Amino acid sequence: MAERSWTFGGALKGLFTKPTIDETTWDDLEVALIGADFGPDLAEPILEEMRAGVERFQITDPKDLKRMLRESIEERLAKYNPTLTLSERPAVVLVVGVNGVGKTTTIGKFAKFLRGYDRSVVVGAADTFRAAAVEQLATWADRAGASIIRPQAPGQDPASVAYQTVDHAMREGIDIAIIDTAGRLQTKSGLMDELGKVRRVVEKLSPIAEVLLVLDGTTGQNGLAQAEAFIEHAGVTGLVITKLDGSAKGGFVLAVQERTGIPIKLIGQGEGIGDLTGFTPHVFAASLVP
């Protein structure tokens, strides 16, 4: 029989079913927090907060500690506003991120998510450096019920594709324009220059409502390090966390908000087109600490 994968919830289960709180409780909780990718900078203050609460309120029942932990995580998550800003018409959304994080599939899922709210959507295939990206995006757009603006020639200037996408949305009265962007060029500065050009060209037509950075939840802190150039230069307004495998790396969700100061706005927890949802701190904290 295959061994079940480790989860944060599973690690906590043994901890919170013990008869009382003792020194091993704190050791086990620290191991669980680090294992779930909270990172030491976040695990340490959470542990200190829990210890202080247990001492202050004379708590001995691990079930009360569990409730405190859930409330602490929820409170920290709720410091950031997860609301998508999509009131402009068209609302223009740039989607950025390194190649391999699931950016193209996320755009398809996001289009489907918006179509579920009866919003019309056009997708712009401005990652013109990868021919396969255009075809992949077209497949996802079709599945989502969104229209797509493709490059008119191989290697077309990404900014011109973005411009055509927003122009099309304005002429056709489409609610939301989602623009795919390149995840890799020869140099980081070249990539950021390209994104800057896309922004400038689009903003001649319409303000940009959101710049969403896609991060792969399974890569955790390493994935964040790869994406820091986008955070520094691309004007990121919200994060999308994909590939959240249960609660194994769930701590990354809180750690990434704390480290970047940028709210998580969408999370993906499966492979299906309907598996991208808005981010709700209360629901996520309850799933993390069941």
C-alpha positions as CSV (number, residue, x, y, z in Angstrom):
1,M,0.0,0.0,0.0
2,A,1.4,3.4,-0.9
3,E,2.5,5.7,1.9
4,R,0.2,8.7,2.4
5,S,1.8,12.1,1.8
6,W,2.5,14.3,4.8
7,T,0.1,17.1,5.5
8,F,0.0,19.9,8.0
9,G,-3.5,18.8,9.1
10,G,-2.3,15.3,9.6
11,A,0.7,16.4,11.7
12,L,-1.5,18.5,13.9
13,K,-4.0,15.7,14.4
14,G,-1.6,13.7,16.6
15,L,-0.5,16.9,18.4
16,F,-4.1,18.0,19.3
17,T,-5.4,14.6,20.4
18,K,-2.8,14.3,23.2
19,P,-4.3,14.5,26.8
20,T,-2.5,17.7,27.7
21,I,-0.1,20.4,26.5
22,D,3.5,19.6,27.4
23,E,7.0,20.5,26.1
24,T,6.7,18.0,23.3
25,T,3.7,19.9,22.1
26,W,5.8,22.9,21.2
27,D,8.5,20.8,19.6
28,D,5.9,19.0,17.5
29,L,4.1,22.2,16.5
30,E,7.4,23.8,15.4
31,V,8.2,20.8,13.2
32,A,4.7,20.9,11.7
33,L,4.9,24.7,11.0
34,I,8.4,24.3,9.3
35,G,7.2,21.2,7.4
36,A,4.3,23.2,6.0
37,D,6.6,25.9,4.7
38,F,5.7,28.6,7.1
39,G,9.4,29.3,7.3
40,P,11.3,30.1,10.6
41,D,10.6,33.8,10.4
42,L,6.9,33.1,10.7
43,A,6.9,29.9,12.7
44,E,8.8,31.5,15.6
45,P,6.4,34.4,16.3
46,I,3.4,32.0,16.0
47,L,4.9,29.7,18.5
48,E,5.7,32.6,20.9
49,E,2.1,33.8,20.5
50,M,0.7,30.4,21.3
51,R,3.0,29.9,24.3
52,A,2.0,33.3,25.7
53,G,-1.7,32.6,25.2
54,V,-1.5,29.2,26.9
55,E,0.3,30.8,29.9
56,R,-2.0,33.8,30.1
57,F,-5.3,31.8,29.9
58,Q,-4.0,28.8,31.8
59,I,-4.9,26.5,28.9
60,T,-4.2,22.7,29.3
61,D,-6.5,21.2,26.7
62,P,-4.8,20.8,23.2
63,K,-8.2,21.5,21.6
64,D,-8.1,25.0,22.9
65,L,-4.6,25.4,21.5
66,K,-5.9,24.2,18.1
67,R,-8.6,26.9,18.1
68,M,-6.0,29.5,19.1
69,L,-3.7,28.4,16.2
70,R,-6.5,28.6,13.7
71,E,-7.6,32.0,14.8
72,S,-4.0,33.3,14.8
73,I,-3.5,32.1,11.2
74,E,-6.8,33.6,10.1
75,E,-6.1,36.9,11.7
76,R,-2.7,37.1,10.0
77,L,-4.2,36.1,6.6
78,A,-6.9,38.7,6.9
79,K,-4.5,41.6,7.3
80,Y,-4.4,41.7,3.4
81,N,-7.4,42.5,1.2
82,P,-8.0,39.6,-1.2
83,T,-10.7,41.4,-3.3
84,L,-10.1,41.5,-7.0
85,T,-10.3,45.1,-8.4
86,L,-12.2,44.6,-11.6
87,S,-14.7,47.5,-11.7
88,E,-13.2,49.2,-14.8
89,R,-14.6,48.4,-18.2
90,P,-12.8,46.8,-19.7
91,A,-10.9,45.7,-16.6
92,V,-7.4,44.9,-17.8
93,V,-5.5,42.1,-16.0
94,L,-1.8,41.4,-16.7
95,V,-0.7,37.9,-15.6
96,V,3.0,37.5,-14.9
97,G,5.3,34.8,-13.6
98,V,8.2,32.6,-14.4
99,N,7.7,29.8,-16.9
100,G,6.6,26.5,-15.4
101,V,4.4,27.8,-12.6
102,G,1.1,27.1,-14.6
103,K,0.6,30.7,-15.8
104,T,-1.2,29.7,-19.0
105,T,-3.5,27.2,-17.5
106,T,-4.2,29.6,-14.6
107,I,-5.4,32.2,-17.2
108,G,-7.8,29.6,-18.6
109,K,-9.1,28.8,-15.2
110,F,-9.4,32.5,-14.3
111,A,-11.4,33.1,-17.5
112,K,-13.7,30.3,-16.5
113,F,-14.0,31.7,-12.9
114,L,-15.0,35.1,-14.4
115,R,-17.4,33.5,-16.9
116,G,-19.1,31.9,-13.9
117,Y,-20.0,35.4,-12.7
118,D,-21.4,36.1,-16.2
119,R,-18.5,38.4,-17.2
120,S,-17.4,38.4,-20.8
121,V,-13.7,37.8,-21.2
122,V,-11.1,38.2,-23.9
123,V,-7.6,36.7,-23.5
124,G,-4.5,38.2,-25.2
125,A,-1.7,35.8,-26.2
126,A,1.2,38.2,-25.6
127,D,3.7,35.5,-24.7
128,T,4.8,35.5,-28.3
129,F,8.3,34.0,-27.5
130,R,6.8,30.5,-27.1
131,A,4.7,29.4,-30.0
132,A,3.3,26.5,-27.9
133,A,2.0,29.0,-25.4
134,V,-0.3,30.6,-27.9
135,E,-1.9,27.2,-28.8
136,Q,-2.1,26.1,-25.2
137,L,-3.8,29.4,-24.3
138,A,-6.2,29.1,-27.2
139,T,-7.3,25.7,-26.0
140,W,-7.9,26.9,-22.4
141,A,-9.7,30.0,-23.6
142,D,-12.0,27.9,-25.7
143,R,-12.8,25.6,-22.8
144,A,-13.5,28.7,-20.6
145,G,-15.9,30.3,-23.1
146,A,-13.5,33.3,-23.7
147,S,-12.4,34.8,-27.0
148,I,-8.7,35.1,-27.8
149,I,-6.5,37.6,-29.6
150,R,-3.5,35.8,-31.2
151,P,-0.3,37.2,-32.6
152,Q,-0.8,38.1,-36.3
153,A,2.7,36.8,-37.1
154,P,5.3,34.6,-35.3
155,G,7.3,36.6,-32.7
156,Q,5.0,39.7,-32.9
157,D,5.8,42.4,-30.5
158,P,4.0,41.4,-27.2
159,A,3.0,45.0,-26.5
160,S,1.2,45.2,-29.8
161,V,-0.7,42.0,-29.0
162,A,-1.7,43.5,-25.7
163,Y,-2.8,46.7,-27.4
164,Q,-4.9,44.8,-29.9
165,T,-6.5,42.8,-27.0
166,V,-7.6,45.9,-25.0
167,D,-8.7,47.7,-28.2
168,H,-10.8,44.6,-29.1
169,A,-12.3,44.6,-25.6
170,M,-13.2,48.3,-25.8
171,R,-14.8,48.0,-29.3
172,E,-16.8,44.9,-28.5
173,G,-17.8,45.9,-25.0
174,I,-16.1,43.0,-23.3
175,D,-15.9,43.2,-19.5
176,I,-12.4,41.8,-18.8
177,A,-9.2,41.5,-20.8
178,I,-6.6,39.1,-19.5
179,I,-3.1,39.4,-21.0
180,D,-0.6,36.6,-20.9
181,T,3.0,37.7,-20.7
182,A,6.4,36.1,-21.2
183,G,8.0,34.3,-18.3
184,R,11.5,34.2,-19.6
185,L,13.8,36.2,-21.8
186,Q,17.6,36.1,-22.1
187,T,18.0,38.5,-19.2
188,K,15.8,39.6,-16.3
189,S,16.3,43.3,-17.3
190,G,15.1,42.4,-20.8
191,L,12.0,40.7,-19.4
192,M,11.2,43.6,-17.1
193,D,11.7,46.1,-19.9
194,E,9.3,44.1,-22.0
195,L,6.7,44.1,-19.3
196,G,7.2,47.8,-18.8
197,K,6.5,48.4,-22.5
198,V,3.4,46.2,-22.4
199,R,2.1,48.4,-19.5
200,R,2.9,51.7,-21.2
201,V,1.2,50.6,-24.4
202,V,-1.9,49.3,-22.7
203,E,-2.3,52.3,-20.5
204,K,-2.6,54.5,-23.5
205,L,-6.0,52.8,-23.9
206,S,-7.1,51.8,-20.5
207,P,-5.8,51.7,-16.9
208,I,-4.5,48.3,-15.7
209,A,-6.8,47.0,-13.0
210,E,-4.6,44.1,-11.7
211,V,-1.2,42.7,-12.2
212,L,-1.4,39.1,-10.9
213,L,1.8,37.1,-10.2
214,V,1.4,33.3,-10.4
215,L,3.4,31.3,-7.9
216,D,3.7,27.5,-7.8
217,G,2.7,26.4,-4.2
218,T,4.7,23.2,-4.4
219,T,8.0,25.1,-4.9
220,G,7.3,27.3,-1.8
221,Q,10.0,29.7,-0.8
222,N,12.2,28.8,-3.7
223,G,9.4,29.8,-6.1
224,L,9.1,33.1,-4.4
225,A,12.8,33.8,-4.8
226,Q,12.5,33.1,-8.5
227,A,9.6,35.6,-8.8
228,E,11.1,38.5,-6.8
229,A,12.1,40.4,-9.9
230,F,8.5,40.5,-10.9
231,I,7.5,41.8,-7.5
232,E,10.3,44.5,-7.6
233,H,9.6,45.7,-11.2
234,A,6.2,44.6,-12.5
235,G,3.9,46.5,-10.2
236,V,2.3,43.3,-8.8
237,T,-1.1,43.9,-7.1
238,G,-2.1,40.4,-6.3
239,L,-0.8,36.8,-6.0
240,V,-2.2,33.6,-7.5
241,I,-1.0,30.4,-5.8
242,T,-1.3,27.3,-7.9
243,K,-0.8,23.6,-7.3
244,L,-1.7,23.7,-3.5
245,D,-1.3,20.1,-2.7
246,G,-3.7,19.8,0.3
247,S,-2.1,21.5,3.3
248,A,1.4,20.1,2.8
249,K,2.8,23.5,1.8
250,G,-0.2,25.5,3.1
251,G,2.0,27.7,5.3
252,F,3.5,29.2,2.2
253,V,0.3,31.0,1.6
254,L,0.7,33.0,4.8
255,A,4.5,33.3,4.5
256,V,4.3,34.8,1.0
257,Q,1.8,37.5,2.1
258,E,3.9,38.3,5.1
259,R,7.1,38.5,3.1
260,T,5.8,40.5,0.1
261,G,3.0,42.5,1.6
262,I,1.0,41.6,-1.5
263,P,-2.4,40.0,-1.0
264,I,-3.3,36.5,-2.3
265,K,-6.4,36.9,-4.6
266,L,-6.8,33.5,-6.1
267,I,-5.8,29.9,-5.3
268,G,-5.7,26.8,-7.4
269,Q,-6.1,23.4,-5.7
270,G,-6.6,21.0,-8.6
271,E,-6.1,20.3,-12.3
272,G,-9.6,21.0,-13.5
273,I,-10.8,24.2,-15.2
274,G,-13.1,24.9,-12.2
275,D,-10.3,24.5,-9.6
276,L,-9.3,28.1,-9.3
277,T,-11.2,30.1,-6.6
278,G,-11.2,33.4,-4.8
279,F,-9.2,33.5,-1.6
280,T,-11.1,33.6,1.7
281,P,-8.9,33.8,4.8
282,H,-11.5,32.2,7.1
283,V,-12.1,29.2,4.8
284,F,-8.4,28.7,4.2
285,A,-7.5,28.8,7.9
286,A,-10.2,26.3,8.6
287,S,-8.9,23.9,5.9
288,L,-5.3,24.3,7.2
289,V,-6.2,23.7,10.8
290,P,-9.3,21.4,10.5
